[in-house]
Amino acid sequence: MLRRAGLPVGPSDSLLATEALRHVSLADRRQFRAALRAAMIRRRDQYEVFDHAFDLFWRDPDAPRAPSDPDAAPPAIPPAARRAAEAMPGANQPRAQQEPTPPREDAALTTSDRERLNRLDFEAMSAAELEDAKREIRKLVLPLAHRPTRRFRPDPAGPRTDLRATLRTAMRQGGEITEIAHRRRITRPPPLVLLCDVSGSMARYTQILLHFLHAVANDRDRVHSFVFGTRLTNITRALKNRDPEVAFQAVSHILPDWSGGTRIGEALASFNRLWARRVLGQGAVVLLITDGLDRGGAEGLSEQAERLHNSCRRLIWLNPLLRFAGFQPRAAGIRALLPHVHEHRQVHNLDSLRSLVATLSATGPAPRRIA
């Protein structure tokens, strides 16, 4: 049931849970729940789904239920509760008892469902919709425009004359120049650096955005991935695994501050001090994924963001808060970041990710920073 709800629970977790239950009293519901959660769940953002799934699975089927008021408005169901209810074994059993209806092929309905998935907020998706969204994200390709490098390669039709190669060929032929060598400048996509916020305020979007980071890291070379909450962590090697579940399992083991606080200024300072010179060469593009809510009061954030802006060719800030129509940059962290980014874009659904891919793939000069 937990796997159907989207939680990465494998056979090793089941064996660990079985071993944990030997050390608690099975008659105590609180101990039973705590042992299972400690053995199967590793991230705080999964606690809510686990608790709803536990209550549904172990509820008394003969317990009386409160009658519902037909005139009252239906209560709002949290996304975690909806995912647990959809993963409940036998949740769709009453529908199976009905007479099967013949399948209908409606192209308009298919298009409508796909458009709804593309526009639906990641936070409001059910477990099945999240799986569909992850499959769509794995298909995304990020072909950055090629940039010229300092190196050249031999090319008979190249625009530049290679005098050194011409003289070497002449020396092998007794000093007589029989042909002129040419060369062409090598072009290649620039490095891509991903800085993703995994703090508590970003917990609803971190899971799906990590799938985006994994898809990008396995699609091209020279991709460097970092996550930060209260500190900066390099997850580039962990995301290189082709299997996303194995990659995220490795990421969860090396992250000390998942769903914790946010210190964007300190994280950017660590990146500028330890990693900027290694990964920001040859016109690198930086994607900063955060909501800009800094618990440290944005101390030093403006200076570090300006240094990062000057070290890369393009700094794009992806902010899930931009999905709100009445968004205003009132938080101190948002005001500190905004003057130093080239673009400020929303990232909350599939359409926003596809728009980002289309923007990065387009050729043209580097945009100016936001005034």
N, C-alpha and C positions, 0 to 999 in steps of 0.2 A: 504493500500500500504506500509506503514511504517512497519507493522508487517511482511508482505511478504519479505521485505528487511532485516529482521533480527533484528529490533529494538524492545525493550520490551515496547510497547505502549499498555496499558490496558484501560478498560472502565473508570477508575478514571481519567486517563490522558485525555481522550476525553471530559469528563465532565469539567475538569479544563480548557481545551482549549476553549470550548464553553463559559465558564464564562469569560475567558480572552478577547475574541473577543468583548464582550460588552463594553469594556473600551478603544477600539481603533477605528480608522476610517477604515472601510472596503474598502474605496476607495483608501487608501494609501497602496501600495503593501509592502513597507518596514515595516510599522507598523504591517501589517497582518502577514508577515513572522516572525517578531520578537516575536509576541505574541504566535504563534503556536510553535515556537522553544523553547521559555521559558517554556511553559506548558508541552510539550511532551518529551523534550530531557534533560537528566540529566548529560551526560558525553561528554567531549570535542571530544572524538574520534568518536562520532556519528554525529557531526555537518556536516561533509562532505557528508555523506549519506543523511541526511535530506535535505541539500541544493540542491543536485542533484534531489532528489525525488520531492521537491517543484517546481523546475523549469520545470520538465517534466509534472507534474500533472496540473499545472496552465498555461501551454503555450497555445498560440493561435493556434488552429488547422488549421486556414486559412492563417497563416502567410507564406510568401514565404520563401523558403529555398535555400541556396546557392548551385549551381550545383557542383557535385563532379567530380574531375578529374579522369577518369578511369585509366590513366597511373601512377597516384601518389600512393605512398605506403599508406596503411590504417593507420590512426592515432592511436597512443597507447591510449587505454581506461583505465582510472584509475579504480581500483577495486570498489571504492565507486560508480562511475558512472555506472559500469556494474551491480552492485547489484540493483541500483535504476531502471535501464532500464528493468531488468528482472522482477521486482515487479510491473511495470506499468500495470494497468488494460487494457486488450485487447492487450498486447504485442504479444501474440501468436495467435491472432484472424485470421490473414491472413493464417496461416497454417491450421486452422480449416476449411476454406472454400475449401481447396483442397480435392481431393478424398482421402479417408483414404486408406493407404497402409496396406496390411495384415501383421500381426505381424511376426517377424522373431526371431527364437531362435538360437542364436549363442553363444556357450559357450566361444569361443575365445574372442568375443567382450566383454562379461561380465567380463571376467578376465582382459582384457585390461583396461576397465573403472575403475575397482577396484584398479588395480595397479597404474593407473594415479592418483586416489584420494589419495592413500597412499603416493605417492612421491611428490604430489603437495604442494608447499609452502602455508602456511596459509594466507600469505599476498596476494597471487594471486588468492585465491578462490572466486568464485561467491557466491551469497546468498544461492542458492540451494546446492552448494558444502559444504558451511560452515555448513548447517543443517545436511548433511550426515556425515561430520566429527564429529560433536557433538554427533550424534547417535553412531558412532563407538567408541568415547572416553568413553561414558557411559558404554560400554561393557568391558572396560579394568579392569583387576583385578590385584592387586599388593600384592601377597603373599610373604612378606618378610620372609627370613629364620629364624627359631626359634633360640633364644639365651637362654642359661641357666641363671636362676635367683638365688638369695640367699635363696629362700624358698624351702621347701620340702613338699611332700605329702605322706601319707601312701600308701604303695604298697607291697602286699605280695611277689611279685617277684622282688622287688627293689634291687639294688646292695649294698645299705648301711644298716647296722644294726642300728635300732632305740632303743638305750639302755633305754632311758627315758620311751618310750611307753612299752617296755618289762617289766620294773620294776613296772610300774603302774598296768599292767595286773597281775603281780605276787602278788602284795599287795592285790588285790581283791580275790585272790585264796589262802590266808593264807601264802603267801611268797614262794610258790612253782612255779618255772618257768616251764611252760608246752610248751610254744612256743616262738620263737624269732620273734619280730616285725621288719619289714624292711620299708624302705622309698626310695623315688626317687626324684631327683631334678626336680623342675618345670621349664619347658621351655615355652616361649611365644615370639611372634614377638616383635622386639624392637620398641620404639616409632619412629614416622616419623614426622619430622618438615619441613614445607614448607615455604620458604621465597621468595616471588614473587615481582618483580619490576613492579610498575604500573605507571611509569613516562611516559612522552611524547614520548621518543624514543622507548618505548616498547608497545605503544598503539595498534599497528597492531596485536600483539600476545597476549596481556593481555586477551582479550575477550575469545579466544579459550582455553588459559591456565587456566583461572578460571573454565572452564568446567572440565578440568582435575583435578584441586584441589577439585572440588565438587564431582566428581566421586570417588576419592580416599578417601575423608573424609566420604562418606556414605558407603564405602565398608568394612572398618575396624575400630577398635577402636584405641585409643591413637594416633590420628592424630591432630597436632597443626598447624594451618595455619595463616601466617602473610603476610601482604603486606606493601610495603614501597615506598615512593617517596621522599618527604622531611622529613617525619616522619614515625614511625613504628605504624601499626594498627593491632590489633589481631582480625581476622575474623572467629575464630574457631566456635563460636556459630552460627554465621550467616549461615555458610555453612552446618550446621547440618540438615537444612530443606531438605526434600526429593525432593521437587519441585525446580528445578534449577532456574526458573524465580523468585520465591519468595525469594530464597536465594540471588540471585544477586541484587534484589531490596533492601534487607536489607543491603547488602554490600555497595551499592551506597549511602545509607543514612549515613553510619558511616565513609566514606572515605572523608577526607578533602582535599586531594592532588592528586586526580585522574588526570592523564595526565599532571602533572606539572613537576617540576624539580626533580633532583636525588641527594640524599646525602646518598650514600651507607655506608660510614664510620659512620655517625651519627646514621643511622638505626641499623647497627650491634652493635654499642656501647649501644644503648637502649636495644637491645635484650640480649646482654651479661650481662647487669646490672640488668634488671628486670625479664627476663624469662629463662635464661640459666639453673639455678639451679632447676627450676620447671619442665622443659620439656625435658632436655637432660640426664636423667638418663637411666640406663640399656642399654647402647650401642646404643644410638639414632642415626638415619640416618637423615642427613640434606640435603635437596634439595634447592640450591640457584639458583633462576631463574632470571637472569639479563644479560644485555649486557655489564656491566662493565663500562659504560660511566658515570662518576661521575662529576657533575658540581661543586662540592666543591674542585676539584683539588686532590682528593684521600687523603685528610689530615686525618691521623690516621687510614686509611683503612687497611694497612698492619698489624698493631698491633691488631686491632679488629678481622681481619680474622684469624690471628694466634691463638688468644684466642678461637675463635669459633672452629677452627680445633682441639685444644687440649681438648675441652669439649665434643666432640662427637666421635663416633666410625668411622663415614664415612661422609665426606663432598663432595657432588657432585655438580658441577657448570654446570647448563644448560644455554647455551649461543646461542641465535638465530643467532649471527654474524658468527658462525662457518659454516654456510651454504655456505659462499663464499669461493671459492677455494684459493684465494690469501689472506686469512686472516692473519694478522700480529698483535701481541700484542703490539701496539704502544701507545695506550691510557694509561694514568697514572693509572687509576682505574684497567684496565686489568692487567698491570704489577704488581700492588700491590696485587691483588687477586690470581694470578696464582700460586705462590710458596706455597700457603697454602691450596690447595684443593687436594683431592685424585684423582678426575676425572674431566676432562673438556670435556663436551659432547654438541653436537648440539641439538637444539629443535626447529624445524621449520615445521615439517610435521608429519603425523601419523606414518610413519616408525620409526622416531626418538623416539617417545613416546613408541612404542612397543619394541624397542631395549632397552630403559631404564627399562621398566618393566621386560624384560628377564634378564637384568643384576642384578637388585635388588633381583630377585627371586632366583638367583643362590647361592648356598652355597659356602663357602670358607673363607679364612682369609681376614681381612680388607686390602685393597690395600694401598700402600705407597703413600705419597704425590708426586705431580709432581715436578721434579727437576727444 
